[in-house]
Amino acid sequence: MTDQLDALRAVLPDGRLSTDPDVMEAYRRDQTTVVTPGQPRCVVRAGSTRDVLVTLDWAQRHGVPVVPRGGGTSLAGGATAIDGCVVLSLERMDSIREVDPANELAVAEAGVLNADLDRAAAAHGLMYAPDPSSFEISTIGGNLATNAGGLRCVKYRVSRDAVLGLEVVLAGGRLLRTGRRTMKGVTGYDLTSLLVGSEGTLGIITSATLRLRPRPARYPPDRRGGLCRVRRGGQGGDRHPRRAAGAEPAGADGQRHPARYRRLEGDRLRRWRAGAADRPG
Ligand SMILES: Cc1cc2nc3c(=O)[nH]c(=O)nc-3n(C[C@H](O)[C@H](O)[C@H](O)COP(=O)(O)OP(=O)(O)OC[C@H]3O[C@@H](n4cnc5c(N)ncnc54)[C@H](O)[C@@H]3O)c2cc1C
C-alpha cells in the first residue's frame, strides 16, 4: 500500500498528498451528523487540473475510491470519507480565471467560494445568482455538484441554470470539456446539465463557465436581507397587491412563504450560522 501511495506522491507536486492523521481527520467528515465517516488512505489537495488528472489515473489503476470535496458543507454525507478512499480536495483551486462583463460570464476554478465569485462580479455591476445559505463557505464545484440553490432561486432558479460549461476530469484521468460560452447553445447532448447535481459520481469538476447577471440596483451590496428589500420594494411596504392584502396563498407545506422568508432573514439566521440558535423555519 505504501508503494502505491509513493507512486502517487511521485507524480504530484510536493505537499499535495498527506497521510498526516490530523490532516486526514480534518478532511474525513462534512457537516452531516447522521453518517459515520470512514478512514481515508490519504488526502490530496489538488492545486491544478493536472493534479486531479494524475490522481484519478492512479486511483483507477489501483482500484481506489475517490471522494471529491469542496468546502465540506454538505448536509447529506456526500463529502464524507469512506474507508480506504482518497479524499480529493479542490479547495486550493480557487482562482477566478476570467470575468467577462461584456458577455456576462465568468470562468472559475472549482474551489472558488461562491461569495468570492459574487464579489468579483459585483465589481462589474454583475452578480452570481445562486445563493445557498452556505455561500460564504461553500465552493463553486460543490455548489454545481449538488445543484445548490438559495432564496434567490425564486427568481433566478438554481446552480444548473447558471452554468454554461464545465471542465471535468473523468474516472481514469480523462479530461472532458462541456458546454459553451454563449447564452444560446442548442445542439448536441446536454452533458453540462447531466453533470450538474451528480455529486462527483460522473466526474470531478475542475472549473466552470458561469453565467452572470446584471446586479439589480435595489439589492444591497451585502446579500443578507436582499429578499426582504425586494419583497418590500425597498420602501418599507409590500407592493405586491395580493400579499399587501394578506391573500398570499399557503405553499404545499401549508406555510405562507413571505412569513418564512421573514424568519429566515435577519437575526435568527445569523445566530444559527454562529451556532447560537436553533435551525430557522
Ligand atoms: C449553514 C449551511 C447552509 C446551507 N444552505 C444551503 C442552501 O441554502 N441550499 C443548498 O442547496 N444547500 C445548502 N447547504 C448545503 C451545502 O452547503 C451545499 O450542498 C453546497 O453546495 C456544498 O458545497 P461544498 O463546496 O461545501 O461541497 P462539499 O460539501 O465539499 O461536497 C458536496 C458534494 O459535492 C461533491 N463535490 C464537491 N466538489 C466537487 C467537484 N469539484 N466535482 C465533483 N463533485 C464535487 C462531493 O463529493 C459531495 O458529494 C447548506 C449547508 C450549510 C452547512
The ligand as an ORCA input file, in Angstrom:
! r2SCAN-3c Opt
* xyz 0 1
  C     -25.134     26.506      7.080
  C     -25.444     25.758      5.803
  C     -26.388     26.275      4.943
  C     -26.703     25.597      3.760
  N     -27.630     26.144      2.914
  C     -27.889     25.540      1.744
  C     -28.844     26.130      0.842
  O     -29.426     27.174      1.105
  N     -29.067     25.479     -0.330
  C     -28.420     24.321     -0.672
  O     -28.646     23.794     -1.770
  N     -27.532     23.742      0.171
  C     -27.237     24.323      1.358
  N     -26.343     23.755      2.220
  C     -25.664     22.509      1.848
  C     -24.265     22.730      1.185
  O     -23.711     23.955      1.572
  C     -24.398     22.720     -0.328
  O     -24.762     21.424     -0.757
  C     -23.122     23.156     -1.054
  O     -23.414     23.251     -2.439
  C     -21.945     22.204     -0.858
  O     -20.781     22.848     -1.350
  P     -19.337     22.442     -0.811
  O     -18.309     23.204     -1.574
  O     -19.254     22.570      0.664
  O     -19.270     20.915     -1.254
  P     -18.939     19.618     -0.367
  O     -19.790     19.585      0.846
  O     -17.485     19.528     -0.163
  O     -19.391     18.461     -1.379
  C     -20.740     18.285     -1.695
  C     -20.887     17.147     -2.702
  O     -20.313     17.521     -3.948
  C     -19.208     16.680     -4.287
  N     -18.202     17.600     -4.831
  C     -17.600     18.634     -4.203
  N     -16.777     19.282     -5.036
  C     -16.851     18.630     -6.229
  C     -16.248     18.832     -7.505
  N     -15.375     19.812     -7.723
  N     -16.575     17.981     -8.507
  C     -17.459     16.954     -8.308
  N     -18.061     16.727     -7.114
  C     -17.769     17.554     -6.092
  C     -18.813     15.991     -3.002
  O     -18.232     14.714     -3.225
  C     -20.171     15.871     -2.318
  O     -20.884     14.768     -2.852
  C     -26.041     24.382      3.428
  C     -25.072     23.871      4.311
  C     -24.776     24.538      5.485
  C     -23.735     23.972      6.408
*
